[in-house]
């Protein structure tokens, strides 16, 4: 695929902390490989994006956003129509950990902050209310929970063809021999390619791909029973046990943990939110601001080798 290179036209200009872009993409549209000079938050209020960078692929539905550090090459596929709302930050403005592309859980409040920033277009430091919105957005991003919705793809075209068959139909439990026959390659070759490219055997990789899909569906509000069937489990109890072994908790407990309040940050957010609200609604300046839901920042769950 052709590579555009580093794009500078969307980067925040002098005096601007945050620049934004709203764009409507048709189903099937592909954005070629490119990078930005600014840190980027890739988000869509409608539709699911498939984002590729190196050997990794992320699924980004509306309740997720993808943090992409500056100068990170990536390409995007829109399997359905997408309403993109993306934000570009001056490098260093957001202290994101880890310093790599990461999928973040988007709470209702964070969604509204993103939409408001895009509505304004550019947030300038000299404007008081825009500065307050910038600070609120940055703090919510720095505290957002990372979500493991990526899979590592093999580089060999034969192994990639097998992987894509699994990703396109995670509910199917076709034996590896059948998948290999469809592609025209031996089981032994595929096992070797997966171990060499990714470091794990095919069945372990397939389990990780299914769990990635499970995370997407759980955050979208699907029930445990529905999710288990969607990724190929006949018994929900078997899915729950597999999920618990990988994540250290049941699916329901994991979803709840995404929105557990972090008391340490409540005062900081309340002060900023109150300041921003008072700038837009002077008559409400003395009211106690409504506290947002703060997400726990913890070590991301890594079940990929």
Secondary structure, DSSP 8 states (H G I E B T S, - for coil): --EEEEE-TTS--TTEEEEEEEEEE-TT-EEEEEEESSEEEEEEEES-EEEEETTEEEEE-TTEEEEE-TT--EEEEESS-EEEEEEEE-TTSS--SSSS-EEEE--HHHHHHHHHHHHH-EEETTSHHHHHHHHHHHHHHHH--B---EEE--SSHHHHHHHHHHHHTTT----HHHHHHHHT--HHHHHHHHHHHTSS-HHHHHHHHHHHHHHHHHHTT--HHHHHHHTT-SSHHHHHHHHHHHHSS-HHHHHHHHT---HHHHHHHHHHHHHHHHHH-GGGTTS------------------
